[in-house]
Every structure is written in C-alpha cells, then in structure tokens.
Amino acid sequence: MSTLLWILAVILVVAGVLALFRRQILWGVVLIIVGLLVGPGGVSIFS
C-alpha cells in the first residue's frame, strides 16, 4: 500500500508541476499540495 501511495503522490506532484508550466497556477499548487499530503513521506491522509 505504501508503494501505491508513493506512486500516486509522484504522479500528482508531476501533474502539478506540468500545470504550473501551462500557467495554471492554482490547479498546479493544489495538485502539488495534495501529492505531498498523500505521499508516505508527508502526512498521509490514509493512516
């Protein structure tokens, strides 16, 4: 489960960075924050 959360977090952060490059600032920031919260290194919302 931890590996799955880590992969999901990486996907969210990468999508957030790509959104920032497309000048979608709010959406990019939201995706990055959610990615950091979901990831095992952050405050996981599933534990």
N, C-alpha and C positions, 0 to 999 in steps of 0.2 A: 504493500500500500504506500509505503514511503517513497518508493521509486516512482510510482504513478503520480503522486503529488508533486514530486520534484520535476518530472517531465511537464506536467500541466503548468507549473509555475514558470518554467523556462519558456514555454510557448506563449504564455500571457505577457511576460516581460518583453520578448522579442516582438510580439504584435504591438505592444505599447510603444516601443522604440520606432517601429515602422510607421505607426500612426503619427508620432512626433515629426518624422521626416516628411510626412504628407501634410503637415501643418494642421493636424487635428489635435491640438494641444490638450484639451480637456479629456478626450477619449484616450489619448496616449497615457496621460498621467493616471487616469483611473485604472487602465489595464496594468500598468507597472505596479501600482499600489496593491491591487488585488493579487497579482502574481507574487509579490513579496509576502503577503499575508498567507497565501495558500501554501507556499513552499515550506519544506521541513526546516529550513534554516531560519525562517521567520516565525511569526506567531500563527501556527496552523489553526485554522478555524474548525478542523475536524478532530482535534484532540482535546 
